[in-house]
């Protein structure tokens, strides 16, 4: 290999590394977005359950237990 070919090879290696780095960054961004959305869903679920407790004065499990004691069929919620 002559000097020009070596420089071209080095440039190609650098470009390849840059592309790899960009792909890794995009993949990390996707993972971060997924984590954020998962946390938001969990927080929303917790807030909804807290609201249900405030509105009905009982927790979901308590309702199921009460219905079981009264032999009322429990609908899936």
mmCIF file as gemmi writes it, N, C-alpha and C atoms, coordinates in Angstrom:
data_model
loop_
_atom_site.group_PDB
_atom_site.id
_atom_site.type_symbol
_atom_site.label_atom_id
_atom_site.label_alt_id
_atom_site.label_comp_id
_atom_site.label_asym_id
_atom_site.label_entity_id
_atom_site.label_seq_id
_atom_site.pdbx_PDB_ins_code
_atom_site.Cartn_x
_atom_site.Cartn_y
_atom_site.Cartn_z
_atom_site.occupancy
_atom_site.B_iso_or_equiv
_atom_site.pdbx_formal_charge
_atom_site.auth_seq_id
_atom_site.auth_asym_id
_atom_site.pdbx_PDB_model_num
ATOM 1 N N . UNK Axp A 1 ? 0.845 -1.191 0 1 0 ? 1 A 1
ATOM 2 C CA . UNK Axp A 1 ? 0 0 0 1 0 ? 1 A 1
ATOM 3 C C . UNK Axp A 1 ? 0.877 1.236 0 1 0 ? 1 A 1
ATOM 4 N N . UNK Axp A 2 ? 0.506 2.158 -0.826 1 0 ? 2 A 1
ATOM 5 C CA . UNK Axp A 2 ? 1.268 3.395 -0.807 1 0 ? 2 A 1
ATOM 6 C C . UNK Axp A 2 ? 0.65 4.366 0.192 1 0 ? 2 A 1
ATOM 7 N N . UNK Axp A 3 ? 1.276 5.502 0.364 1 0 ? 3 A 1
ATOM 8 C CA . UNK Axp A 3 ? 0.876 6.486 1.366 1 0 ? 3 A 1
ATOM 9 C C . UNK Axp A 3 ? -0.559 6.971 1.151 1 0 ? 3 A 1
ATOM 10 N N . UNK Axp A 4 ? -0.942 7.267 -0.094 1 0 ? 4 A 1
ATOM 11 C CA . UNK Axp A 4 ? -2.305 7.751 -0.379 1 0 ? 4 A 1
ATOM 12 C C . UNK Axp A 4 ? -3.357 6.704 -0.024 1 0 ? 4 A 1
ATOM 13 N N . UNK Axp A 5 ? -3.049 5.453 -0.336 1 0 ? 5 A 1
ATOM 14 C CA . UNK Axp A 5 ? -3.982 4.382 0.018 1 0 ? 5 A 1
ATOM 15 C C . UNK Axp A 5 ? -4.124 4.262 1.537 1 0 ? 5 A 1
ATOM 16 N N . UNK Axp A 6 ? -3.01 4.424 2.261 1 0 ? 6 A 1
ATOM 17 C CA . UNK Axp A 6 ? -3.068 4.373 3.718 1 0 ? 6 A 1
ATOM 18 C C . UNK Axp A 6 ? -3.944 5.497 4.28 1 0 ? 6 A 1
ATOM 19 N N . UNK Axp A 7 ? -3.805 6.699 3.706 1 0 ? 7 A 1
ATOM 20 C CA . UNK Axp A 7 ? -4.623 7.828 4.171 1 0 ? 7 A 1
ATOM 21 C C . UNK Axp A 7 ? -6.096 7.57 3.879 1 0 ? 7 A 1
ATOM 22 N N . UNK Axp A 8 ? -6.4 7.038 2.7 1 0 ? 8 A 1
ATOM 23 C CA . UNK Axp A 8 ? -7.777 6.726 2.339 1 0 ? 8 A 1
ATOM 24 C C . UNK Axp A 8 ? -8.346 5.657 3.269 1 0 ? 8 A 1
ATOM 25 N N . UNK Axp A 9 ? -7.544 4.646 3.568 1 0 ? 9 A 1
ATOM 26 C CA . UNK Axp A 9 ? -7.964 3.59 4.493 1 0 ? 9 A 1
ATOM 27 C C . UNK Axp A 9 ? -8.254 4.166 5.881 1 0 ? 9 A 1
ATOM 28 N N . UNK Axp A 10 ? -7.383 5.049 6.346 1 0 ? 10 A 1
ATOM 29 C CA . UNK Axp A 10 ? -7.571 5.671 7.666 1 0 ? 10 A 1
ATOM 30 C C . UNK Axp A 10 ? -8.834 6.519 7.682 1 0 ? 10 A 1
ATOM 31 N N . UNK Axp A 11 ? -9.099 7.265 6.616 1 0 ? 11 A 1
ATOM 32 C CA . UNK Axp A 11 ? -10.32 8.073 6.528 1 0 ? 11 A 1
ATOM 33 C C . UNK Axp A 11 ? -11.562 7.186 6.578 1 0 ? 11 A 1
ATOM 34 N N . UNK Axp A 12 ? -11.517 6.084 5.849 1 0 ? 12 A 1
ATOM 35 C CA . UNK Axp A 12 ? -12.653 5.156 5.846 1 0 ? 12 A 1
ATOM 36 C C . UNK Axp A 12 ? -12.883 4.565 7.231 1 0 ? 12 A 1
ATOM 37 N N . UNK Axp A 13 ? -11.804 4.254 7.944 1 0 ? 13 A 1
ATOM 38 C CA . UNK Axp A 13 ? -11.918 3.718 9.291 1 0 ? 13 A 1
ATOM 39 C C . UNK Axp A 13 ? -12.568 4.753 10.227 1 0 ? 13 A 1
ATOM 40 N N . UNK Axp A 14 ? -12.136 6.009 10.103 1 0 ? 14 A 1
ATOM 41 C CA . UNK Axp A 14 ? -12.699 7.079 10.926 1 0 ? 14 A 1
ATOM 42 C C . UNK Axp A 14 ? -14.185 7.269 10.64 1 0 ? 14 A 1
ATOM 43 N N . UNK Axp A 15 ? -14.558 7.254 9.36 1 0 ? 15 A 1
ATOM 44 C CA . UNK Axp A 15 ? -15.964 7.404 8.99 1 0 ? 15 A 1
ATOM 45 C C . UNK Axp A 15 ? -16.79 6.235 9.526 1 0 ? 15 A 1
ATOM 46 N N . UNK Axp A 16 ? -16.229 5.049 9.438 1 0 ? 16 A 1
ATOM 47 C CA . UNK Axp A 16 ? -16.927 3.875 9.963 1 0 ? 16 A 1
ATOM 48 C C . UNK Axp A 16 ? -17.139 3.983 11.457 1 0 ? 16 A 1
ATOM 49 N N . UNK Axp A 17 ? -16.138 4.47 12.171 1 0 ? 17 A 1
ATOM 50 C CA . UNK Axp A 17 ? -16.249 4.648 13.619 1 0 ? 17 A 1
ATOM 51 C C . UNK Axp A 17 ? -17.286 5.71 13.946 1 0 ? 17 A 1
ATOM 52 N N . UNK Axp A 18 ? -17.34 6.778 13.155 1 0 ? 18 A 1
ATOM 53 C CA . UNK Axp A 18 ? -18.323 7.832 13.379 1 0 ? 18 A 1
ATOM 54 C C . UNK Axp A 18 ? -19.734 7.293 13.187 1 0 ? 18 A 1
ATOM 55 N N . UNK Axp A 19 ? -19.934 6.486 12.163 1 0 ? 19 A 1
ATOM 56 C CA . UNK Axp A 19 ? -21.249 5.89 11.908 1 0 ? 19 A 1
ATOM 57 C C . UNK Axp A 19 ? -21.624 4.963 13.069 1 0 ? 19 A 1
ATOM 58 N N . UNK Axp A 20 ? -20.668 4.159 13.533 1 0 ? 20 A 1
ATOM 59 C CA . UNK Axp A 20 ? -20.927 3.282 14.672 1 0 ? 20 A 1
ATOM 60 C C . UNK Axp A 20 ? -21.323 4.086 15.904 1 0 ? 20 A 1
ATOM 61 N N . UNK Axp A 21 ? -20.615 5.175 16.148 1 0 ? 21 A 1
ATOM 62 C CA . UNK Axp A 21 ? -20.922 6.016 17.3 1 0 ? 21 A 1
ATOM 63 C C . UNK Axp A 21 ? -22.319 6.626 17.19 1 0 ? 21 A 1
ATOM 64 N N . UNK Axp A 22 ? -22.676 7.081 15.986 1 0 ? 22 A 1
ATOM 65 C CA . UNK Axp A 22 ? -24.005 7.658 15.776 1 0 ? 22 A 1
ATOM 66 C C . UNK Axp A 22 ? -25.091 6.612 16.008 1 0 ? 22 A 1
ATOM 67 N N . UNK Axp A 23 ? -24.857 5.393 15.528 1 0 ? 23 A 1
ATOM 68 C CA . UNK Axp A 23 ? -25.841 4.326 15.71 1 0 ? 23 A 1
ATOM 69 C C . UNK Axp A 23 ? -25.995 3.98 17.196 1 0 ? 23 A 1
ATOM 70 N N . UNK Axp A 24 ? -24.874 3.956 17.918 1 0 ? 24 A 1
ATOM 71 C CA . UNK Axp A 24 ? -24.928 3.677 19.349 1 0 ? 24 A 1
ATOM 72 C C . UNK Axp A 24 ? -25.687 4.779 20.091 1 0 ? 24 A 1
ATOM 73 N N . UNK Axp A 25 ? -25.46 6.034 19.696 1 0 ? 25 A 1
ATOM 74 C CA . UNK Axp A 25 ? -26.164 7.151 20.319 1 0 ? 25 A 1
ATOM 75 C C . UNK Axp A 25 ? -27.669 7.055 20.071 1 0 ? 25 A 1
ATOM 76 N N . UNK Axp A 26 ? -28.058 6.732 18.837 1 0 ? 26 A 1
ATOM 77 C CA . UNK Axp A 26 ? -29.479 6.595 18.506 1 0 ? 26 A 1
ATOM 78 C C . UNK Axp A 26 ? -30.106 5.447 19.293 1 0 ? 26 A 1
ATOM 79 N N . UNK Axp A 27 ? -29.389 4.348 19.409 1 0 ? 27 A 1
ATOM 80 C CA . UNK Axp A 27 ? -29.894 3.205 20.169 1 0 ? 27 A 1
ATOM 81 C C . UNK Axp A 27 ? -30.068 3.576 21.641 1 0 ? 27 A 1
ATOM 82 N N . UNK Axp A 28 ? -29.106 4.322 22.185 1 0 ? 28 A 1
ATOM 83 C CA . UNK Axp A 28 ? -29.208 4.761 23.578 1 0 ? 28 A 1
ATOM 84 C C . UNK Axp A 28 ? -30.389 5.716 23.759 1 0 ? 28 A 1
ATOM 85 N N . UNK Axp A 29 ? -30.61 6.602 22.787 1 0 ? 29 A 1
ATOM 86 C CA . UNK Axp A 29 ? -31.753 7.52 22.848 1 0 ? 29 A 1
ATOM 87 C C . UNK Axp A 29 ? -33.069 6.741 22.854 1 0 ? 29 A 1
ATOM 88 N N . UNK Axp A 30 ? -33.151 5.692 22.025 1 0 ? 30 A 1
ATOM 89 C CA . UNK Axp A 30 ? -34.356 4.862 21.996 1 0 ? 30 A 1
ATOM 90 C C . UNK Axp A 30 ? -34.587 4.211 23.357 1 0 ? 30 A 1
ATOM 91 N N . UNK Axp A 31 ? -33.502 3.691 23.949 1 0 ? 31 A 1
ATOM 92 C CA . UNK Axp A 31 ? -33.621 3.051 25.262 1 0 ? 31 A 1
ATOM 93 C C . UNK Axp A 31 ? -34.065 4.066 26.314 1 0 ? 31 A 1
ATOM 94 N N . UNK Axp A 32 ? -33.512 5.277 26.262 1 0 ? 32 A 1
ATOM 95 C CA . UNK Axp A 32 ? -33.888 6.322 27.212 1 0 ? 32 A 1
ATOM 96 C C . UNK Axp A 32 ? -35.353 6.709 27.052 1 0 ? 32 A 1
ATOM 97 N N . UNK Axp A 33 ? -35.814 6.838 25.813 1 0 ? 33 A 1
ATOM 98 C CA . UNK Axp A 33 ? -37.22 7.168 25.555 1 0 ? 33 A 1
ATOM 99 C C . UNK Axp A 33 ? -38.133 6.065 26.076 1 0 ? 33 A 1
ATOM 100 N N . UNK Axp A 34 ? -37.731 4.824 25.876 1 0 ? 34 A 1
ATOM 101 C CA . UNK Axp A 34 ? -38.531 3.703 26.366 1 0 ? 34 A 1
ATOM 102 C C . UNK Axp A 34 ? -38.628 3.746 27.885 1 0 ? 34 A 1
ATOM 103 N N . UNK Axp A 35 ? -37.491 4.018 28.544 1 0 ? 35 A 1
ATOM 104 C CA . UNK Axp A 35 ? -37.498 4.12 30.016 1 0 ? 35 A 1
ATOM 105 C C . UNK Axp A 35 ? -38.437 5.226 30.468 1 0 ? 35 A 1
ATOM 106 N N . UNK Axp A 36 ? -38.36 6.378 29.796 1 0 ? 36 A 1
ATOM 107 C CA . UNK Axp A 36 ? -39.225 7.5 30.156 1 0 ? 36 A 1
ATOM 108 C C . UNK Axp A 36 ? -40.692 7.131 29.993 1 0 ? 36 A 1
ATOM 109 N N . UNK Axp A 37 ? -41.028 6.487 28.894 1 0 ? 37 A 1
ATOM 110 C CA . UNK Axp A 37 ? -42.428 6.127 28.654 1 0 ? 37 A 1
ATOM 111 C C . UNK Axp A 37 ? -42.89 5.089 29.67 1 0 ? 37 A 1
ATOM 112 N N . UNK Axp A 38 ? -42.019 4.159 30.026 1 0 ? 38 A 1
ATOM 113 C CA . UNK Axp A 38 ? -42.374 3.143 31.018 1 0 ? 38 A 1
ATOM 114 C C . UNK Axp A 38 ? -42.634 3.792 32.369 1 0 ? 38 A 1
ATOM 115 N N . UNK Axp A 39 ? -41.784 4.745 32.744 1 0 ? 39 A 1
ATOM 116 C CA . UNK Axp A 39 ? -41.964 5.45 34.012 1 0 ? 39 A 1
ATOM 117 C C . UNK Axp A 39 ? -43.266 6.24 33.986 1 0 ? 39 A 1
ATOM 118 N N . UNK Axp A 40 ? -43.567 6.878 32.864 1 0 ? 40 A 1
ATOM 119 C CA . UNK Axp A 40 ? -44.806 7.656 32.744 1 0 ? 40 A 1
ATOM 120 C C . UNK Axp A 40 ? -46.03 6.756 32.885 1 0 ? 40 A 1
ATOM 121 N N . UNK Axp A 41 ? -45.999 5.59 32.268 1 0 ? 41 A 1
ATOM 122 C CA . UNK Axp A 41 ? -47.124 4.659 32.367 1 0 ? 41 A 1
ATOM 123 C C . UNK Axp A 41 ? -47.289 4.197 33.817 1 0 ? 41 A 1
ATOM 124 N N . UNK Axp A 42 ? -46.181 3.892 34.471 1 0 ? 42 A 1
ATOM 125 C CA . UNK Axp A 42 ? -46.242 3.446 35.861 1 0 ? 42 A 1
ATOM 126 C C . UNK Axp A 42 ? -46.801 4.554 36.752 1 0 ? 42 A 1
ATOM 127 N N . UNK Axp A 43 ? -46.304 5.788 36.566 1 0 ? 43 A 1
ATOM 128 C CA . UNK Axp A 43 ? -46.786 6.91 37.36 1 0 ? 43 A 1
ATOM 129 C C . UNK Axp A 43 ? -48.27 7.161 37.111 1 0 ? 43 A 1
ATOM 130 N N . UNK Axp A 44 ? -48.684 7.068 35.859 1 0 ? 44 A 1
ATOM 131 C CA . UNK Axp A 44 ? -50.094 7.262 35.525 1 0 ? 44 A 1
ATOM 132 C C . UNK Axp A 44 ? -50.95 6.201 36.185 1 0 ? 44 A 1
ATOM 133 N N . UNK Axp A 45 ? -50.489 4.972 36.154 1 0 ? 45 A 1
ATOM 134 C CA . UNK Axp A 45 ? -51.218 3.876 36.786 1 0 ? 45 A 1
ATOM 135 C C . UNK Axp A 45 ? -51.349 4.11 38.286 1 0 ? 45 A 1
ATOM 136 N N . UNK Axp A 46 ? -50.265 4.527 38.919 1 0 ? 46 A 1
ATOM 137 C CA . UNK Axp A 46 ? -50.297 4.802 40.356 1 0 ? 46 A 1
ATOM 138 C C . UNK Axp A 46 ? -51.235 5.962 40.673 1 0 ? 46 A 1
ATOM 139 N N . UNK Axp A 47 ? -51.193 7.014 39.856 1 0 ? 47 A 1
ATOM 140 C CA . UNK Axp A 47 ? -52.08 8.149 40.082 1 0 ? 47 A 1
ATOM 141 C C . UNK Axp A 47 ? -53.543 7.752 39.895 1 0 ? 47 A 1
ATOM 142 N N . UNK Axp A 48 ? -53.812 6.928 38.894 1 0 ? 48 A 1
ATOM 143 C CA . UNK Axp A 48 ? -55.177 6.466 38.659 1 0 ? 48 A 1
ATOM 144 C C . UNK Axp A 48 ? -55.679 5.651 39.85 1 0 ? 48 A 1
ATOM 145 N N . UNK Axp A 49 ? -54.823 4.768 40.342 1 0 ? 49 A 1
ATOM 146 C CA . UNK Axp A 49 ? -55.235 3.95 41.488 1 0 ? 49 A 1
ATOM 147 C C . UNK Axp A 49 ? -55.467 4.827 42.715 1 0 ? 49 A 1
ATOM 148 N N . UNK Axp A 50 ? -54.599 5.819 42.925 1 0 ? 50 A 1
ATOM 149 C CA . UNK Axp A 50 ? -54.786 6.738 44.051 1 0 ? 50 A 1
ATOM 150 C C . UNK Axp A 50 ? -56.099 7.503 43.908 1 0 ? 50 A 1
ATOM 151 N N . UNK Axp A 51 ? -56.408 7.924 42.701 1 0 ? 51 A 1
ATOM 152 C CA . UNK Axp A 51 ? -57.666 8.62 42.445 1 0 ? 51 A 1
ATOM 153 C C . UNK Axp A 51 ? -58.855 7.703 42.724 1 0 ? 51 A 1
ATOM 154 N N . UNK Axp A 52 ? -58.748 6.451 42.28 1 0 ? 52 A 1
ATOM 155 C CA . UNK Axp A 52 ? -59.812 5.487 42.546 1 0 ? 52 A 1
ATOM 156 C C . UNK Axp A 52 ? -60.028 5.316 44.045 1 0 ? 52 A 1
ATOM 157 N N . UNK Axp A 53 ? -58.929 5.248 44.796 1 0 ? 53 A 1
ATOM 158 C CA . UNK Axp A 53 ? -59.029 5.107 46.253 1 0 ? 53 A 1
ATOM 159 C C . UNK Axp A 53 ? -59.738 6.314 46.843 1 0 ? 53 A 1
ATOM 160 N N . UNK Axp A 54 ? -59.373 7.497 46.382 1 0 ? 54 A 1
ATOM 161 C CA . UNK Axp A 54 ? -59.994 8.715 46.909 1 0 ? 54 A 1
ATOM 162 C C . UNK Axp A 54 ? -61.477 8.776 46.555 1 0 ? 54 A 1
ATOM 163 N N . UNK Axp A 55 ? -61.808 8.392 45.329 1 0 ? 55 A 1
ATOM 164 C CA . UNK Axp A 55 ? -63.198 8.486 44.874 1 0 ? 55 A 1
ATOM 165 C C . UNK Axp A 55 ? -64.065 7.432 45.558 1 0 ? 55 A 1
ATOM 166 N N . UNK Axp A 56 ? -63.586 6.204 45.59 1 0 ? 56 A 1
ATOM 167 C CA . UNK Axp A 56 ? -64.414 5.115 46.12 1 0 ? 56 A 1
ATOM 168 C C . UNK Axp A 56 ? -64.171 4.858 47.601 1 0 ? 56 A 1
ATOM 169 N N . UNK Axp A 57 ? -63.04 5.314 48.111 1 0 ? 57 A 1
ATOM 170 C CA . UNK Axp A 57 ? -62.719 5.091 49.515 1 0 ? 57 A 1
ATOM 171 C C . UNK Axp A 57 ? -62.207 3.688 49.79 1 0 ? 57 A 1
ATOM 172 N N . UNK Axp A 58 ? -61.909 2.957 48.76 1 0 ? 58 A 1
ATOM 173 C CA . UNK Axp A 58 ? -61.404 1.6 48.955 1 0 ? 58 A 1
ATOM 174 C C . UNK Axp A 58 ? -60.399 1.265 47.859 1 0 ? 58 A 1
ATOM 175 N N . UNK Axp A 59 ? -59.562 0.31 48.159 1 0 ? 59 A 1
ATOM 176 C CA . UNK Axp A 59 ? -58.585 -0.124 47.176 1 0 ? 59 A 1
ATOM 177 C C . UNK Axp A 59 ? -59.174 -1.226 46.319 1 0 ? 59 A 1
ATOM 178 N N . UNK Axp A 60 ? -58.57 -1.416 45.151 1 0 ? 60 A 1
ATOM 179 C CA . UNK Axp A 60 ? -59.051 -2.426 44.207 1 0 ? 60 A 1
ATOM 180 C C . UNK Axp A 60 ? -59.13 -3.792 44.884 1 0 ? 60 A 1
ATOM 181 N N . UNK Axp A 61 ? -58.12 -4.185 45.623 1 0 ? 61 A 1
ATOM 182 C CA . UNK Axp A 61 ? -58.107 -5.492 46.281 1 0 ? 61 A 1
ATOM 183 C C . UNK Axp A 61 ? -59.242 -5.607 47.287 1 0 ? 61 A 1
ATOM 184 N N . UNK Axp A 62 ? -59.525 -4.537 48.001 1 0 ? 62 A 1
ATOM 185 C CA . UNK Axp A 62 ? -60.612 -4.555 48.974 1 0 ? 62 A 1
ATOM 186 C C . UNK Axp A 62 ? -61.939 -4.824 48.283 1 0 ? 62 A 1
ATOM 187 N N . UNK Axp A 63 ? -62.173 -4.233 47.128 1 0 ? 63 A 1
ATOM 188 C CA . UNK Axp A 63 ? -63.411 -4.447 46.387 1 0 ? 63 A 1
ATOM 189 C C . UNK Axp A 63 ? -63.547 -5.922 46.001 1 0 ? 63 A 1
ATOM 190 N N . UNK Axp A 64 ? -62.434 -6.505 45.52 1 0 ? 64 A 1
ATOM 191 C CA . UNK Axp A 64 ? -62.462 -7.905 45.126 1 0 ? 64 A 1
ATOM 192 C C . UNK Axp A 64 ? -62.751 -8.796 46.335 1 0 ? 64 A 1
ATOM 193 N N . UNK Axp A 65 ? -62.106 -8.511 47.446 1 0 ? 65 A 1
ATOM 194 C CA . UNK Axp A 65 ? -62.329 -9.313 48.645 1 0 ? 65 A 1
ATOM 195 C C . UNK Axp A 65 ? -63.769 -9.187 49.128 1 0 ? 65 A 1
ATOM 196 N N . UNK Axp A 66 ? -64.312 -7.988 49.094 1 0 ? 66 A 1
ATOM 197 C CA . UNK Axp A 66 ? -65.681 -7.78 49.538 1 0 ? 66 A 1
ATOM 198 C C . UNK Axp A 66 ? -66.65 -8.537 48.629 1 0 ? 66 A 1
ATOM 199 N N . UNK Axp A 67 ? -66.435 -8.472 47.333 1 0 ? 67 A 1
ATOM 200 C CA . UNK Axp A 67 ? -67.307 -9.19 46.394 1 0 ? 67 A 1
ATOM 201 C C . UNK Axp A 67 ? -67.218 -10.688 46.601 1 0 ? 67 A 1
ATOM 202 N N . UNK Axp A 68 ? -66.005 -11.179 46.879 1 0 ? 68 A 1
ATOM 203 C CA . UNK Axp A 68 ? -65.848 -12.612 47.129 1 0 ? 68 A 1
ATOM 204 C C . UNK Axp A 68 ? -66.613 -13.02 48.379 1 0 ? 68 A 1
ATOM 205 N N . UNK Axp A 69 ? -66.537 -12.198 49.404 1 0 ? 69 A 1
ATOM 206 C CA . UNK Axp A 69 ? -67.253 -12.508 50.64 1 0 ? 69 A 1
ATOM 207 C C . UNK Axp A 69 ? -68.762 -12.498 50.43 1 0 ? 69 A 1
ATOM 208 N N . UNK Axp A 70 ? -69.218 -11.617 49.556 1 0 ? 70 A 1
ATOM 209 C CA . UNK Axp A 70 ? -70.652 -11.513 49.295 1 0 ? 70 A 1
ATOM 210 C C . UNK Axp A 70 ? -71.1 -12.422 48.151 1 0 ? 70 A 1
ATOM 211 N N . UNK Axp A 71 ? -70.163 -13.171 47.595 1 0 ? 71 A 1
ATOM 212 C CA . UNK Axp A 71 ? -70.428 -14.081 46.475 1 0 ? 71 A 1
ATOM 213 C C . UNK Axp A 71 ? -70.942 -13.351 45.243 1 0 ? 71 A 1
ATOM 214 N N . UNK Axp A 72 ? -70.453 -12.157 45.033 1 0 ? 72 A 1
ATOM 215 C CA . UNK Axp A 72 ? -70.792 -11.401 43.836 1 0 ? 72 A 1
ATOM 216 C C . UNK Axp A 72 ? -69.698 -11.684 42.803 1 0 ? 72 A 1
ATOM 217 N N . UNK Axp A 73 ? -70.079 -12.034 41.58 1 0 ? 73 A 1
ATOM 218 C CA . UNK Axp A 73 ? -69.054 -12.283 40.556 1 0 ? 73 A 1
ATOM 219 C C . UNK Axp A 73 ? -68.165 -11.042 40.375 1 0 ? 73 A 1
ATOM 220 N N . UNK Axp A 74 ? -66.876 -11.292 40.283 1 0 ? 74 A 1
ATOM 221 C CA . UNK Axp A 74 ? -65.904 -10.203 40.14 1 0 ? 74 A 1
ATOM 222 C C . UNK Axp A 74 ? -65.609 -10.001 38.666 1 0 ? 74 A 1
ATOM 223 N N . UNK Axp A 75 ? -65.902 -8.822 38.174 1 0 ? 75 A 1
ATOM 224 C CA . UNK Axp A 75 ? -65.58 -8.486 36.784 1 0 ? 75 A 1
ATOM 225 C C . UNK Axp A 75 ? -64.119 -8.09 36.71 1 0 ? 75 A 1
ATOM 226 N N . UNK Axp A 76 ? -63.455 -8.485 35.647 1 0 ? 76 A 1
ATOM 227 C CA . UNK Axp A 76 ? -62.056 -8.11 35.465 1 0 ? 76 A 1
ATOM 228 C C . UNK Axp A 76 ? -61.977 -6.626 35.174 1 0 ? 76 A 1
ATOM 229 N N . UNK Axp A 77 ? -61.136 -5.933 35.911 1 0 ? 77 A 1
ATOM 230 C CA . UNK Axp A 77 ? -60.969 -4.486 35.707 1 0 ? 77 A 1
ATOM 231 C C . UNK Axp A 77 ? -59.572 -4.181 35.307 1 0 ? 77 A 1
